[in-house]
Amino acid sequence: MKRELYLFNTASSKKECFQPVNDPVSIYCCGPTVYNYAHIGNLRTYIFEDVLKRTLIALGYKVKHLINITDVGHLTSDADTGEDKMESGALREGKTVWDIAAFYTGEFMKNFRDLLLLQPDLWPKATDHISQMIDMVSTLEQKGYTYTTSDGVYFDTGKFPQYCEFANLDPNALKAGERVDMGEKRMVTDFALWKISPKDKKRQMEWDSPWGKGFPGWHIECSAMALAYLSAPLDIHCGGMDHVRVHHSNEIAQSEAATGKPFAKYWLHGEFLVLDKGKMAKSGGNFVTLEALKSEGISPEAYKFFCYSAHYRSPLRFSWEGVRASVQSLSNLRKGIASLGSQGVVSQQSVQDALVHFWGAVCDDLNMPRAVAAVWELLKNNNLSGAEKLEAIKQADAVLGLDLLVGVQHVESLWEKDGYKIMFIADTQIIGPLRDVLVQKALQRKVARAEKKYGAADSIRDELQLAGVVVKDLPDGSTECMVENFDKAQAVLCE
């Protein structure tokens, strides 16, 4: 019997018990516009979406997951005006739009891997699905939902009476100039499905269409790509909170008008990462990248751990002090786990009992602050053996995705000879050349200490620490080597 998962559905403004429509469960997540680096506020959304996916898999569901790549059509204004962000990025860097798209797609994928996020089943690119977008606009045109102006084909929201329901918009309060400029639009809420290229300007990305040479609107891309691979209604559609009022309202209108079916059953939205001067945004130049964090010694997993300090539907205030505190907290958690050992019999019933609070938090709309607190609680549970704690933490980490077992002790007294005992704490990768080098270094240090050559001993200890190996002398005369970063240790010590 599956645990019941409750998720806050933006469409109903309440928590609902998750009951999927499809098997596998379908999830569509709005992806990056690849004209610049993703900032850590963008990445916070993908972190919460990863927790959602991991949770569904841990609960026994099969999942089909899509994240699109927007490489055309996203204008700099919700008003369907301004320059395409991709064209703007190309102008900024003096490169082709295609080069900009390829480079920043690669950078985003690197961020995704660094954060240990599960890969989606598909990464559909907008430029690979122009024909599907044209077909969808044609369907809407045939059904009478569109009109054409001098600069494009627009969706007529007056023909879709429920348009304002999703975002709880007051149509009487929407005034031209506040949300969008009217131009030739009939209503403020109308939006572009296909933009016609200006005759006096050559674009790098444009395609022939029944309405003239041009390019798709941003909103039609997501609907066309989602419905190309997933059936309506989708189970879950995710994105940032900033998508609710415009982008997702537009997706719903055009998708449901085209198919005659609900577009998605559950809508989940992540809140902003905020700075002292407001939300983090590339448009204002006030953004921090994952690479910037790494250059300050803050690992991607530590940033992920920082994100877990607030519920995904609550704003999270970014500060360097806060994220550095998360570095230390995650390190302490890993060290506590690494020191457990693996002794004792594992009772699966005891493990599941120990995870009750963890699962209670996760199934309550992905409450990560409570879930992390439950892991600390589990670590201190004196009723569990070391082996049971490790098993419980392994299951919890399948949801958290923090690589919590990276420092777990798998083998004790790995090397013992002539009265010298060296205990290694590392993952199972501590084999071959690295093991031999560590044995050699640890022995050299012990001999130096025995001969009271403390300067030489300290030099060896410092060398190992720089390689990510912490050396500790234990009361019984043995030496403990904790390998905190296998790749770094191997690279530094085995060259």
Beta strands, then each sheet from edge to edge (+ up, - down):
strand 1: 6-9
strand 2: 14-17
strand 3: 25-29
strand 4: 63-67
strand 5: 146-149
strand 6: 152-155
strand 7: 191-196
strand 8: 214-216
strand 9: 234-240
strand 10: 264-270
strand 11: 273-275
strand 12: 278-279
strand 13: 316-317
strand 14: 415-417
strand 15: 420-425
strand 16: 469-473
strand 17: 479-483
sheet 1: 1+ 2-
sheet 2: 4+ 3+ 9+ 10+
sheet 3: 5+ 6- 7+ 8-
sheet 4: 12+ 11- 13-
sheet 5: 14+ 15- 17- 16+
end
